[in-house]
Amino acid sequence: MAKSFRGKGKVVKEVKFDTMNGKSGGTLFDLDYNKSTKRYNLRGDNGFLYSHVSVTACKNKAADKEVIWR
């Protein structure tokens, strides 16, 4: 029986990302990274949720919502 070498030599890449908080009008927003889904989430306290693999896409969506980061 042959041994499987799948996965050997792979390096685990850890994402360092601190949650960002901001506000647009009366709505509070958070931009965070979900390690289990490997996606960035832009959440508003009004129920708004935008999720993407790119932090730039989430920041662009926040700019569309006129979020001011603290």
N, C-alpha and C positions, 0 to 999 in steps of 0.2 A: 504494500500500500504506500502510495506517495504522500509525502508531507505537503501540507499547504503553507505557502509563505505569504498569503494574501494579508495585507495590512502591516507587514513588517517594514520598518524604515519610515513609516508615516509619522509626521510630527503633528501633535495636537496644537492647533492655533487657538489661543485664548484672546477674546476680544475684550479690550479695556474700554469701557464706556460708562461714564457717570450720567445719571438721569439729569436731563435738562428740564427746567420749569419755566413757564412763560404765561403770558396773559394776552387775551385779545378781547377788548370790551370787558364784559363781565364774566367771560369764560376762562377758566384756568386750563392750561395745557401741560402735558408731560411728554417728553420724548425719551424712551428707554430702549434697552436691548433685551430681548427674550432669548436666553441661552438655549432653551429646549427647541424652539422653532428656528433659531438663528435668523431672526428678523427684527427690524427696528419698528417700534410702535409709537405712533403719535396719537395721544388720547386727550379728548376734551372732557371736562366734567359735565358737559351737556349730552354725553352719549356718543360723541364723535369718535371714530376709530379709523386710523389709516395705518396699514402694516405693509412694509416693503423690505427687501433684502439690502437695499441701499440707504444709508443714512442721508445721502444727498437728496434722494427723492423725498424723504420725509421732511427734510429742512425746506425743500421747495414747496411742499404742500403747506407747511406752516407759514411760509412767506405769503402764499395765496390767501391764507386765513388771517393774515396780518398779525401774527403772534410776535410779541416783544419778549425776548428772553431775559431772564433776570440773572 
